Amino acid sequence: ALPISWKLLVSVRLAAQCTDERVNVIVKDLFAKYPGVEALAAAEPEDIEAIVRPCGLGKSKARDISKCMRRSEE
């Protein structure tokens, strides 16, 4: 499972120009599909974007989330 610190990081990144209520729905879907750092790191940014798009700025948020997860594996 994704550690709480990583969940918080992802949630904060999604919160830019988005309501807390929407972030809560989006992260539930995101973490259900990608439950761990490894799963998110392996996901293509485009696949993450498909889930986070309703938060706005989907392309940049997906890119940032992907990069964070991939760096954590180094």
C-alpha positions in Angstrom: 0.0 0.0 0.0 1.1 3.6 -0.6 2.5 5.1 2.6 0.6 8.0 4.0 3.4 10.4 3.2 3.2 9.6 -0.5 -0.6 9.8 -0.4 -0.3 13.3 1.1 2.3 14.4 -1.5 0.0 13.2 -4.3 -3.1 14.8 -2.7 -1.3 18.2 -2.3 -0.1 18.1 -5.9 -3.7 17.5 -7.1 -5.1 20.2 -4.8 -3.8 23.1 -7.0 -6.8 24.8 -8.6 -9.1 22.0 -7.4 -11.6 21.5 -4.6 -10.8 19.2 -1.6 -13.9 17.3 -2.4 -12.9 16.5 -5.9 -9.3 15.6 -4.8 -10.8 13.1 -2.3 -12.7 11.4 -5.1 -9.8 11.4 -7.5 -7.2 10.0 -5.1 -9.6 7.2 -4.1 -9.8 6.1 -7.8 -6.1 6.7 -8.3 -5.0 4.7 -5.3 -7.4 1.9 -6.1 -5.9 1.4 -9.5 -2.3 2.1 -8.3 -2.0 1.0 -4.7 1.7 1.4 -4.2 4.7 3.5 -5.2 5.8 0.8 -7.6 2.5 0.7 -9.3 2.4 4.4 -9.8 6.0 4.5 -10.9 5.3 1.9 -13.5 2.2 3.7 -14.8 2.5 5.9 -17.9 1.8 9.6 -17.2 -1.0 9.4 -19.8 -2.7 6.7 -17.7 -2.4 8.8 -14.6 -3.7 11.8 -16.5 -6.8 9.9 -17.5 -7.7 9.7 -13.8 -6.5 13.1 -12.5 -7.8 15.2 -15.4 -11.0 16.3 -13.6 -8.7 18.1 -11.1 -7.5 20.4 -13.9 -4.0 20.7 -15.2 -4.1 16.9 -15.7 -1.0 16.7 -17.9 1.3 18.5 -15.6 -0.1 16.9 -12.4 0.3 13.4 -14.0 3.8 14.1 -15.1 4.8 15.4 -11.6 3.2 12.4 -9.8 4.9 10.0 -12.2 8.3 11.7 -11.7 8.0 11.7 -7.9 7.1 8.0 -7.8 9.9 7.1 -10.2 12.5 9.1 -8.2 11.4 7.3 -5.0 12.5 4.0 -6.5 16.1 5.2 -7.2 
